Amino acid sequence: MQPIREVAILGAGAMGAFFAGKFFDSGFATWLIARGSRLERLQNEGVVINEKPYTIPAISPESAAAPVDLIIVAVKNHHLPEAVKGLDNLVGDSTIIISVMNGLESEEYLGSMFGREKVLYAVSVGIDALREENRITYSKPGKHYFGEADNTRPGQKVMRVQQAFAEAAIPYETPRDMMRIMWWKFMINVGMNQASTVMGAPYGVFQTSRDARQLMEALMQEVIAVAKAGAIELTRNDLDEWNAVLQGLSPLGKTSMLQDMEAGRKTEVEVFGKKVVELGKQHDLPTPVNRTLLQIIRVLEQNRRQA
């Protein structure tokens, strides 16, 4: 089995920088992939992860000299079509691609561009990374789930990534039913990201406020309903499992959507609340809480742009 030695990270936000730092520290040949002013800033300033400066090589996809073994995609959904332009220069016959993006659709998009056989499903849960300019901090590395849809017998691609994550000391798990885990993370994002954004609340508020948790859980219950309609078995136990993870996060940590709202960046409400509303229509199920927060977040974005 060919080991993974070369890793390219598309996106140097909180998640991308976390992976880049772990692989770089562990001796993997590691590159950050970017373009334009973002590429220039990475080349000139690097990134600072938990107060440690890094000079991880940053290149444009067009300047890549050869394919790499592993590509980790960690951009926002609305940036994906532009971000992957030229990425085929880094994709070879044995390249594996994993997306740690939010939502349920990035794997299919990447598969349509580079070959579905190259793409594994992946989600990251419980990492409390914060980004301010080129500085990234985190206190919990979380757990990173990846694999094929069914991992009853993990294949070589999965085992190659397992070996690389173990060597880089990245906590991981390969669940038998990866699609259920994808939906579990979607449920978490829909509840945590949207509730935290409308309230401007870090994790600590949800750890101590029953009202905050009730709003979060109302959003999540609508995900559970549409998941069951699509033959994905989420239950109240999945909510309880998330609440256990939540209690271990830094009270000052913030969701990615809240960070985007505060920084004036576009949020991913379309892949959270809007997606739940669309699935509700598809299955003839009511989704009033997600519909309401979708409207609120759209207004917040619009007013921010006009301010």
Helices and strands as residue ranges (DSSP letters): E 6-10, H 14-25, E 29-33, H 36-45, E 47-49, E 52-54, E 58-59, G 61-63, E 70-73, G 77-79, H 80-83, G 87-90, E 96-99, H 106-114, G 116-118, E 119-127, E 130-132, E 135-137, E 141-147, H 156-167, E 172-173, H 178-188, I 189-193, H 194-199, H 203-208, H 210-229, H 236-247, H 256-263, G 269-271, H 273-283, H 288-306
